């Protein structure tokens, strides 16, 4: 089996299994592909079979051959000559495939350097390879100096060179055939067409083969061209094809050919091909005895060959060069290029020539030269080579550097990630998840967001978390609460009805308790969890217009000119504070001291534990409308257009802040800056130490009815239905909350947090906005009577709840409190699960 060639078009599965690296499954794949495609045209087509690589083909190239399967016999019997001519299409196709593949970049070796031809070549191909001498294209496929006949078609086209090889060499033992060949060649050389026909007619076998496809000379040009183009390969050892001895016979003949020179079939091939051309009329003479298709010299045929090539083929041919000597093979005949053995594919074991020198030169360069060389190399590469570079380079940057670092350094790197990116990183692998759930890491994230357990859970008992990181659970819970504010929850609001049809003038919210004051002379204490009125605080003889709350302590101011101190748990009035001579319109509570402002233009400082008036602040000449107290200084705004800064302990006015041209209605104080809003449409920012006006904020068109200041960010609500966000350090307006979803009437109240701004209006709506972008998110409350009398008077909110006081002045809306809950209930936790919340957070907080 080692020396026997295997024909891939006839071999069985068991035969193919004996090839190196093939095996049973690949052998079955070869047979299946051969059956589906109708057979192989060349050995190269084995690479089309799944599992068969070029390396396997190269490894078995000495053991496999490809013979074109012979077509089925016709009913009338096809001659052996024509069958062999048709069969040889496969060999020419294989040569063409080899030529194209070689021109595409696979190395070739010129005939003078080529290795011995593969043993699966036919005898004629082996003889043609032995004839090649050097890289010159002038070397003809012949060894003798006998006359060369170049026969062309009268209609143009590609010329074929036919050589009348030496008839005096050792023959195959058939003297009659040799004599016939000599007679035909001599007649052709003399230009005697008639004599050639006469000689040819003496041999009925050849005539019968040519006339098998038709009874006259009107056969199609395609058949004649097929016979002519492949006649040179029609006799290559296949006489015994029908007897099933083709393979062994051809191997024997191949060995005899190598030892002995030309056989009978070599001469018969050229004689028949020439005779076929004569019978087709291509070489017929005119009346003057001149040929219509004159014979051409070999150099002229080479020029015609180049002229027939397309520009692309010329370029590919010119790019081919000998691997050994480097000489261009663009002038080597195509038949010789097709029969040249392939060069070895470059690899690490078989690098291209001069590769080592090129690498040494590159290593000797500096960084700048290397960078330039790489840039130029990339410019010269085609997309396939660039993709190969990417496949090699990308894995170098895909290292898990976090796992390679010590834990402390890894946590330090992760601390720079946003919470959303940290959640995504936790889904990478187990080790990253352990790092991303570090409790200290999430504690820092909670501090950055201003989240603490008291803020999230309120006054509830602190919960013990079973999770690996309690701070992560805290952060996730707060994120879920913020999501509920933005998108809403399918949870109806609680309705707290009371105060009949009176106006709710003041509203306080602390823990789970809500206190509302009304012009019906009462205050009511509500539970936000149950929605029930726990108690009604009765004692005032006039409407309640101001209130403050801290824990269980409630302080109220009324038109009856008194302040009362209440216990919200028992409803008991602890103290009644007398002193003002007019309505108590505003107050500010700090620890156990409260400062009240009245329409009598005075301010009083009270001790709520004892009910004693400790200080009286006098200086305003009109009603005091707003007041703030931080435990050290008192700031008040009045209808006399001024803002005053007081020292309550000495009862002295430190600064009188003048600048407004109308009544001051709203005030904010953070210990450093004083911000005042006036009916003159302006907002002024003052320095509390020097009393200087730092900025005048212009933009509103009417009365500024509400202000709130946190961390140098000021939010103002105005009767012109707009809300603005300011930076008081620069005096710039950051956002104006307006647009198609803005309020349609005056803004009555507002509050804001780190993420949201919540506003209420006379149009009967409560809206939520994004603080950073100014984007309108949604309506939290929309009254059915909005626009026809329904009003949202006051609102107060905590981290998880919103309380609104709504009603109307014309009886279209019932007076009530609405409580909206955005907390994460236990059932919601079970429904979502921590993993689902985490997945949503990784997509975007």
TAGI-V499116 format. One line per field, one symbol per residue. psi: psi as a letter, one per 20 degrees, with the letter a starting at -180 (. if undefined). burial: # if it has 16 or more other ideal C-beta (glycine too) atoms within 10 Angstrom, else .. A space follows every 10 residues. Layout:
# TAGI-V499116
psi = ???
burial = ???
This chain:
# TAGI-V499116
psi = hhipqooiii qrghghhiqp kfrgghghhg hghhhhijrq hrhhihiipp iorhhgghhj hiiqropppp rqqrhiopqh ghghghhihg ghhggggggg hgiiipqqpr hiiqrqqqii qrghgghhhh hpoaipiioq lrhrjrpppo pqqhjaapqp pppnrpjjrp ajjnhghghg gggggghhhi jnhghghggh iinhgghhhh jhiriajkqq hggghggghj hhjhnkkkhk giijkggghh gghgghghhi bqrhhgghgh gggghghghi jhkqqahjjq phnqqqrhhh hhhhghhiqq hghgghghip qphgijqqki jpqhhhhhip qqrqppahhm qqqjgghghh ghhiqagghg gghgghghhi qrhghghggg hhgghhjlqn hghiqqhghg hgghiiqrhg hhhhhijgrg ghhggijphh ghhhhhghik prhhggicjr ppqpqirhoh hghgghghhh ghhhggirqm oqqppoprjc jrpohqpqpo cjqpppqrjj jrqqpqpigh jqogqpophq jrqpiqqqpo djpppqqrij jrqqpqohhi jpogqpoqgq japohrqppo djqppqprij jrqqpqoihi jpohqpophq jrpphqqqpj igqppqqrij jrpqpqohhi kqogqooqhq jaqphqqqpj hgqpppprij irpqpqphgh jqogqoophr ibpoipqppp ljppppqqij jrpqpqoihi jqogqonbai jrqjaqphqq qqahhqppqr rijkqpqpqp ghijppgrph poqhjpijhp qogqqqqahi qppporbrij jippprppop pjrorhhhgh ggqhhhghgh hhhp.
burial = ....#####. #.#.##..#. .#...##.## #.##....## ######..#. .#...##..# ..######## .......### ########.# ##.##.###. .##..##### #.##..##.# ########## ##..#.#.#. ###....### ###.....## #######... ##....##.# ########.. ..#..#..## ..#..#..## ##......#. ..##.##### #########. #....##.## #.##..#... ########## ########## .##....... ..#.##.... ##.##..... .....##..# ####..#.## .######### ###....... .......... .......... .......... .......... .......... .#.......# #..#....#. .#####.... .#..####.. ###.##..#. #...###... ........## ########## #####...#. ..##.#.##. ..######## ..######## ######.#.. ..#.#.#.## ..######## ..######## ######.#.. #.#.#.#.## ..######## ..######## ######.#.. ..#.#.#.## ..#######. ..######## ######.#.. #.#.#.#..# ..######## ..######## ######.#.. #.###.#..# ..#######. ..######## ######.#.. ...##.##.. .##.###### ###.###### #########. #..#.##..# #.#.##..## ########## ########.. .##.###### ####...#.. .#....##.# ##...
